[in-house]
């Protein structure tokens, strides 16, 4: 996956949660796969570890927090205090990530994460222009695609192999008989003595 990315090959991986990667490839390889994914598109997940990983990958930001306080005592004027400080917060907490539902999706890119609107494909303008989504049109489209596929096993798709024995059979019977050794002739006749059964080493 890492090498293919350098050649311009784009991979699309679809999983329900990150535990599927761990079950198939293991913890270390799953981390490598996650690190090589430049764009994450999150739809929805009930897995807490997946939501925590999404929240962690989105990063944090600095926000201002206010705190107000006051006191009143008998025979004295009331007092109040205001405290303003900067604090760090996750861009989205895991529980907030879990609340994302369709038609919205969370897109995490190298630039900045964003919540995008993703309607059903039947609501797109190109769907009305191209006819996609219509059941009758899709049926005809699938039939045309299936009929355009070449049948396997025919003469047009048969793999051509070099068959040297056919050239020998096309020659004269005498040459064919000379080319094929007789059963009585041993192939080991031209071998050294230690390959022959009747030879004895001295």
N, C-alpha and C positions, 0 to 999 in steps of 0.2 A: 504493500500500500504506500509506503514511504517512497520507494523507487518509482512507482508508477506516477505519483504526483509530480515528479520532476519532468516527466515526459508529457504532461498535459492531460493525463487520464483523470477523470473525475469520478469518484465513487459516491454512491448514494446508499447509506446504511439505514435500515428501518428497524427499530427495536421498541419494545414496550417499556423497558427499564434497563438500567445498566447491569442488573444482575444476569441478564441473558448473555452479555459479553463475558462476564466472569465465569459463568457455567461452561461456556464453549471454549474460551481461549485461556482462562486462568486470570489471576489478579494482575500479574505483571504485563501480559500481552494486552489485556483490556485497557490498562492505563496508556499503553503506547498507541492503541487505536484511538482513544479519546483525545490524546495529544495531537494526533495528525488530522483531526476533524476541525476545519477552520470555521465551519458554519454549523450551528446547532439550531434545529427547529423543534421547539417543544410544543406539543399539543395539550396533553394532560397525562398525569400519572398519579396513582395512589400510593406509590412506593415512597417511603420517607427518605431513604438513602438517595434515591434519584433526585427528589426535590431539593435535598440538601446540597447535592453536587451541582445542580443548576444554580441554586442561590449563591454558592461559593464561586462559581465560574463567572457570574455576572459582576462580582466585585462589590465594593463599598463606596460610600460617599460621605462627605462631611456635612452635618446639619447643625442648626442652632437650637438649643434647648433652653427653655425658660422655666424658672421656678420662682414662685411667689410665696411669701410668708408674712405673717402678721401676728401681733399679740396685743391683747387688751388687758389692762389691770385696773383694779379699783383705785380710785383717787390718782390716776395718772392718764396721760394722753395715750391713745392707741398708737402703735408703731407698725410699720410695714417694711418689707424688704423685697427687693427684686434681684434675682441672680440670673445672669445670661452666660452660657458656656457653649463651647463647640464639642460635639460628640460624633463618633463614627457609627454608621448604621449600614446594614446590608441594603443593596438596591431593592431587593425583594427578599423577604424572609421565606423560609421553606413553606410555611402555612399559606403565605400569600401566593407563592408559585403554584400550589395545589389548587387554588381557586380559579386558575385560568381555564376557560372552557371554550369550545367552538362556538361561534366562528372566529374566535381570536386565537392567535398563536404567538409564542414568544420566539423571536429570532435573535440569536447571539452570534455576532460577527466580530472580526478583528477590530472594527471601528467602535461600535457601541451597540448595546442590546436595544431592542425595540419590540413593542407589542403591535403586531400587524393584524389587519382584518383579512380573513380568508373565507370568502363565501363559498357556497357550493358551486361546483363547476357548471351546473345547469343555469346559474344566474349570470354567467359571463356573457358579454356581447358576442365574442367569437363563437360561442356555442350556438347562438341563433344564426350566425352567418354561415358556419360550416355544417350545421345540422347535427353536430355531435350531441348526444343526450337523447335524441329521438330513437325510440326502440326499433322502429322499422328501418330507419337509416343505418343504425348500428348493425342490425342483422344482415343487411345487404353488404355492408362494409366488411364484416367478418367472413361472409361467404366468398367475396371476391378475393380476399387475402388467402383464404384456405385453398381456393382453386388455382391461385397463381403459384403455389408452392410446387416444386418438382417432386415427382414420385420417386421414391427410393427403389433401387433394384432394377430399373429399366436400363435399356442400352445406352441412353444418353448420360446416365449417371454411373455406369459401370466403370470401375477403376481399371485402367489399362496396365497390365503387368507383363513383364518380359518373361516369356516361356521358352527357354532354350531347347527343351525336348521336342517342341513342335518343329523346330528347324531340322533336327536330326531325323525325325520321322518323314519329313518331306524329301529327304535324300533317297538314293537308291537302296534297295534292301541289303545289298552286299556291304555298302558303307555303314548302314545302320547296324548290321550284325557285327561288323568289326569295331564299331564305336562302343558297343555294349559288351563287356567282358562275359565270357561263358561261365556257367556255374562251376564247371570242373576246374577252371583256372582260378587259382587262389590269388587274391590281391596281394598276399604276403610273399609271392615268389620273388619280387624285386626288392624285398626288404632284407636287411642284414640277418645273419643266422640266428641272432638271439630273439628275433620276432617269430621264428618258425617253431611250430610245435614239436616237429621231429628232430630239431637241432639239439645237440648236446654240447654244453660248454666244457672245454677241457682246460 
